[in-house]
Amino acid sequence: MTTSENPRAIRNLVIVGGGTAGWMTAAMLSEQLRRDCEITLVESDDIGTIGVGEATIPTIRTFNAALGLNENDFVRATQGSFKLGIQFVNWGKLGHRYFHPFGSFAKPFDTVSLHHYWLEAYHAGQASALDDYCMAWGAANAGKFAQPSPDPRSILSTFDYAYHFDAGLYARYLRRYAEKRGVKRIEGKIASVQQQGETGFVTGVTLEDGRAIEGEFFIDCSGFRGLLIEGALATGYDDWTHWLPCDRALAVPSANEGAPHPYTRSTAHAAGWQWRIPLQHRTGNGYVYCSQHISDEAAAETLLGHLEGKALADPRPLRFTTGRRKLNWNKNVVAVGLSSGFLEPLESTSIHLIQANISKLLGLFPTRDFDPLTIDEFNRISKNETERIRDFIILHYKLTERDDSPLWRYCRDMTVPDTLAAKIEHFKRAGRLVAYEMDLFGPASWLAVQIGQLNLPENADPLLAHRNINGAEWLDKIKAAIAHEARRLPAHQAYIDQHCKAAV
């Protein structure tokens, strides 16, 4: 019997909820389930979507490529811009800033990692900030952008990139894609969920107008409320507020002031942090904060007082509890997006986590038997990858010298997960970057934040004592090459104007 003849194959799949999560899921499933599977998406125009995540990481390019999207068309349709990394301001201490780049820190010139040579030269007064040895920052700081070079010998091959875009426009763009491939959209609010009596499996949903929609497999993209995964199946939630105490956010668009920067900026305030995400038609801004340490009114004042352009709307509030569902897949329901949990958008992982669950779903796609072994593996991977991202975000809070407010004193002194504590200690003692299974962020990312948050290693790699390489000289060459290439690159705005400028 061939796969296409499998009588247990899923033939009727229902996605509950639209927005970025729903339409990313619909688009990819419509691409992959090309025959004999009806895909229905239920959403209501009366229910707003969160849509605060307008910055991404480079994995989004893999997702778009799998759909066959043209990059310039996608950027144009979503009023997008390009992103070379994230600048962090006032995180390690007031007045301090650093850059988390996409890509690597230059090119290695020895088996001993470059940052050990930098550390030795830095302590000897022969090197500047670590950012200066990173092509992504060389371009970002100069307001430049171009595609990375395919030539591995070039310093221009050492950076990567992602996008800033309007999440609402992205959802609409993917909706058009999915509907062209047969996805059926049903408008309406869900009034009740039907379940099979003995197993508890979801069998269908009923809308407020009485329409019934049945299915064999359900994807819950209903946002924080988790209509199926929690409302029907009572899956439970792991609360991580004790490590990530921010529990509210305000989001507001503002008018652009000058050309868009090719990077996201995160600025730490007394009770949280503020994002700035430049798009073609506006700038996205928001303040993620801890309600124990600031009122909503004061948070709004802080946000509006630090905008670079005129506010284009009133701040939109969002309340959340950082954490994850105890199971991302329960019975015949998979949670995708905010229904699966929430990690604040400090490292732009919200859309990636949508993509990751879709990817796992395709890799572990079930039959109507819903093999528990398949479901357990999905949940094991989900748990590990979410916890690794959690640790990376906690790192930013834990490694701070700030003592100017209760939030930062709490974060500086808090106990962190053992998995993170070990990484911090390894780096502190010997500059070693320890990797775990399912680490989304690689060595360059951990290096950028550890150094950027002022966790300078006490010792360098012992192999340095067995080298006769002049590290400072190599670093000077790298710095000069970055500066030279940055001058030659086109301006970010010029690149957009030439390749993907949105219609007015």
N, C-alpha and C positions, 0 to 999 in steps of 0.2 A: 504493500500500500504506500503510495507516495504521500508527501506532506499535504499536497493540495486535495487529496482524497480523504483526509482524516475526518471521520464523522464527529470527532470531539473538538474540532477547531472552533474558535470564537467566531461567531457570525454577526453578533449584535453588540456593539460597544457604545456606551453612553458617557459623555463628558459633562459633568455638572459644573457649570460656571465658565465664564469667558475670560476676558482680560488677557494679560500676557501669558499666564500659565495655561489657560484653556486653549488659546489659539496656537501657542507653541506646540502643545500636545496634539491638537487636531491637525496641524500642518504636517508634523512628522509622521503621525500615524497614517494620514492619508497618503503620504509618500511611500510608506513601508507596507501597509496593508492594501495592496493594489487590487485585490480581487476578493469577492465573496465575503466581505465584512462591511456591514452597514455601520457608519459612524455618525452619531447624533450628538450635537452640542446644545445644551439647554442653558440659556442665560436670559437675564432681564435687563433692559435698558434702564429700569428704575433703580437698580442696585448698582451703586458706584463701585469702581475698582480703585485699588490703592494707588498703583502707578507711581510710587516714589522712586523706584529703581530705574534711573536713566543712565547709569554708568555700568560698564561691563568689564569683563576680563577677557583675555585672548581666546578662551575656549568658545566664545560665541561665534567666532569665525568658522570653527569646525561645524557647528550646528547649521549655520547659514549655508555653508558649502554642501553639506549633506542634502539640503533642500534644493540645491542648484541655483541659489539666489545670486544675482549679479550684484557685486559689492556697491558699485556706484549707484545703481538703481535703488538699492536698499537704503543707502545713506541719504540719497535725495528724497526718498519717500518718507523718511522718518525725521527729517530736519536734523540729521546727525552731524557729528564732528568726530575727530579721531582722538584717541587717548593713548598716551605713551606711559602712563603710570599715575601715581597719586602723590601729591605733595602734602606732607603733614606739618602743621604749624602749631607751636606751643604744646606739643605732646610730651616730649621728654622733659622740657622745662620751658618757662615763659621766655619768649624771644628766640627760641630755637626752632629750626625747621630742617626737614630732610625729605628725600624723594624715594618712594618705592617704585622701582622701574619695572617695566615689562621687558624681559630679556635678561641679559647677564651683565656683569661688570667687566667690560672689555673682553679681551681674548686671553686665555691662559698662556703663559710662557714657560710654565714648569708644572710638574705634577703636584707641587705644593700650591695650594690655592692662592690666588692673587691677593686675597684680603690679609693673608699672613705677611706678605711682603709689604702691603700697605701699612699694616699695624706697626711693623718694625720701622718703616720710614717715617710714619706719622709721629711716633714717639721721639724720633731723632730730629724732628722739625724739618724733614725733607719731603713731606707730602701734605697736600691740602685735604679738604673733606672728601670722604669716600665717593660722594655723588659725582665728583669731577672726573671719575674714571669710568663713567657709565654713558654710553652713547645715547640712551633714551633721555637722560637728563640734559645732555649737551644739546639735543634737538629741542626738547620741551622748553628748556630755559630760554632758548633763542626764539621760541614761537615758530619752530619749523616742523615740517612733516613731509615724508615721502615713504614709499614702500621700502621695506628692508632689502638689502642687496642679496641676491642668490649666491654670490661669490663668498665662500667661507673664509677667504683670506682678508676680506674687507671688514673694517671696523663697523661698517654699515650693515653687516649681517648679524650683529650682536644684540639688536633690539627687536622687540615684538610690539604689537599694538592691539587695541580693542576699540570700542566706540562709546560715544555718548549719543543717546537718541531719545526721542519722545516715546515713552513706553506705550501710550495710547495709540499713537500712529503705527507703531510696530505691530500691535495687536490687530489693527485694521488691515495692515499690509498682509499679515499672515491669514487673516480671515478670508481675504480675497483668494489667496493661494489655496487654502483648504477647501473652500466652496467650489472652486474650479475642479477640484479632484473628488468631488462627490460628498463632502461633509454636509450633513443636513443641520441647519441651525433652527432651533425652536425658541421663540420668544415667549417668556412667561416666568412667573415666580413659582417656586416649588412649595406646595402646601404640606405634603406628607411624603414619607418614604415607606415603601413596602418591603417586607422581609419574609423569607421562607421560615415557617414556624420552627422546624427542627434544627436547621443549621444556622439560622440567623443571616444567611446570605441575602444581600439586597437583590430584589427582583424587579423593582421599578420605582418610579416617582410619579406623583400626581400633582398637577399644577393647580393654581387657585381657581382656574376656570373649569376644572374637572377633567381635563385631558390627562390620560395615563400614558406614560412612556416606559416601556419595558426594555430590559437589557440582560445580557449574560455577564458582562464585565463593566465595571464603573470606575471612572477616573474622577476623583473629587478635586475640583479646582475652585471650590466655593469660598476660598479665603479663610480668614481667621476663624470663622464660625465652624468650619469643618462639618458641613451639613451631613455628610455620610460617614466619614471616618470617625467623627466624635459624636455628632448628634444622633446617629442611628446605631453605631457600633460601640460607642463609649470606650474608645481605645486607650485613653489616658494620655498624660502629658508630663514630660520631664522639664521642670522649671529650672532655668539656669540664671535666675536673677541675682543670686548671691555672687556670681562671677561677673555678670554683665548687668549692672543695676539700672541702666537707662531703660525707661519703660514708656516713654512718650516721644512723639516727634511732631513738628510743625513743618509743613512744606509750602513754599510760595515761589512762583515764577517772578523773574525780574527782567527788565529791559537790558539788552546787551550794552556794554560799555566797551567799545573797541572790538578788535578781532578776537575770536574765541581762542583761548589757550588750549593746546593739545594735551591737557592733563586735568584730572580732577583735583580739587583742593579740599582738605579736611582741616578745619581750624578748631582746636580745643578751647572751650570756654570754661567758666568756673563749674558749671553743672552738666556739662556734656560737650557736644561738638557740632560744628556746622559744616554742611557740605556745599560745594559750589561746582556745578556741572554745566559747562557752556555748550549750548546748541546753536544751530544757525539762526533760529528765530527768537530765541530767548535764552535766559540762564536759569537753570533749576537750582533752587536753594532749599535748605532745610536745617532744622536744629533738632538733633537727637539729644534728649536730656532725661535726667532723673527727677521725678516729681517730688521726691523726698527733700530735694535741695533747692528747688526753684518753683515758683507758681507758674501756671500756664500764661498768665498775663505778663510776667517778667520774662518768660521764655520768648514770647512774641516780640517784646521790646528788644531783646538781645538779637533775635534774628533780623528784624527789620532795621535795626541800627547798624548792622554789619553788611548790608547789601551793597553791591558795587553799582547797581542801577536802580531805577524806579520800580517799586513793587507793582506787578500787574494784576494782583488779586489779593484778597485777604488770606492770611495763613490758614492752611487746612490741617486740622488736628488728626492725630493717629495715636491710638493706645495699643500697647502690645505687651506680651510677656515673652521674653527671650527663652527659647527652648525648642523642644522637638516632640512630636508624637512618639509614644512608646513603640508604636509600629507604624511604618509608612505604608505597609501593605497588610490589610486585615481582611480575611475571608476573600471576597471578590471585589474589594475596593482598594485602589491605590491612591494615595494622597500626593498631589503635585502642587508646588507653590506654597502659599501661606497656610493652606490646610495641613501641610506636613510639619510646620513649625516656623520659627522666625529667628533669624540672626540679623542684627542691625546691619545696615548697608555700608559699614565702615570700609570694607575691602571689596565692595561691589560684587558680592557673591549671590545676591538674591536671584538674579536671572540664571546664573550658573547652576544653582541648586534645582531650578526647574528643569534645565537641560540635563542635569545629572540623573534625575529620576526618570526622565523620558528615555535616556540612554540605557539605564538599567532595565527598564521595562521592555525595551526591544531585545536586550540580551537575554532576558529571562521571561519572554512572552509565554503566557500559559495556554493550556487547553481548558475546556470546561471542567476538567477534573480538578484544576487548581491544586496541583501537587504541593503539599506542605513543604517539601524540600526546596522547591523553587521559591516559595514565599519566604522561607527562613533565610535563604541566601540573599534575597533582595533586602530584607531587613537588616541583616548583618552588615552588608556593604553600606547601606544608608546610615546606619548608626556610626560606623567608623569614620566615614568621610565627613559627616556633619560634626562629629566631635573634634576631628582634626582642624576643620575650619574654625570651630568654636575656640580652640586653643590659640590659633593664630590671632584671632580678634582680641582675646583676653590679653595676649602679649602686649598689645598697645597700651592697655590700661595698667597692667602690672608694672611694666618698666617705665616708671616716671619718677622724676625727682621733685615734682610739684607738691607743695604743701600749703598752697594758698587757699584751699577750699576743702570742705568736708569730703566731697566726692573723690578728689584726687588723693587725699590722705587715706581714705578707705581702700581705694584700689591699690595704692602702693603697698599697703600692709596686709592685704587679704591673702589667704591661702589659696593656691591655684591647683588645678588637677595635676596629679603626679606626672602624667604624660608631658605636660608643659613645663613643670618644675625641672624635670630631667633635661629638657632641651636648653632651658635658660642656664642651668648649672654647667652643662657640658661646654656651652659657648663661653661662659664667664671664666672657667678655669683654663681652657686651652683653645678657644676659638673654633671648636668643632661644631659642625652643623649636622646634627643627628636627624635622620629621616625615619619616619614610620610608614607602615602600610596605609594607603589611601590619603597620603598628604597631597592636598591640592596644590599648595604653594611650595615651590622648590627652594633649593639652597639660596639662590640669589634673593628671593623674597625674605626669607628668614634673616639673611645677612643684613639686608637693608634696614629692617625694623630693629633688629638687635643693636646694630651700631647706631642707627638713627635715634633709638630710645636710650642711648648712652650706656649700653651694657658692653663696655670695652673689655676684651679678654685680658686676663691677668698674665697669660703666657701665650706665645706663638707656637706654631707647629715645631716640635723638636727636630724635624728634618731640616729646618733652616740652618741649624748648626753644621749641617753636612753639605751646604751649598756654597758655591763661590760666585753666585749670581748677584749682580748689582741691581737690587730691586728698585731703588730710587730712580736709577737711570731708565729702567723699563717703564716705570710709572710716568716719568716725564714724557717719554715717547708716546705713550697711550693718551695722555692728556692733550698733547699737541695734536695728535691725529684726530681726536674727537672735536677739538675746537676748529680744526681745518675743515672737516667734513660738515660740521654744523653750519659754518658760514656758506657753504655751497648749496645746502638744501633749500628748497622753496619754502616760503612762508606757509604756515598752516592754512590761512585764509586763501592764499593763492592756489594751493593745491585743491581746496574745496571748489573754488570758483572754476577751475579748469576741468575737474572731473565729476563733481557731484553736487553742484549748487542746486538747492531746492527752488522750485518756482515760488514767486512771491504770492 
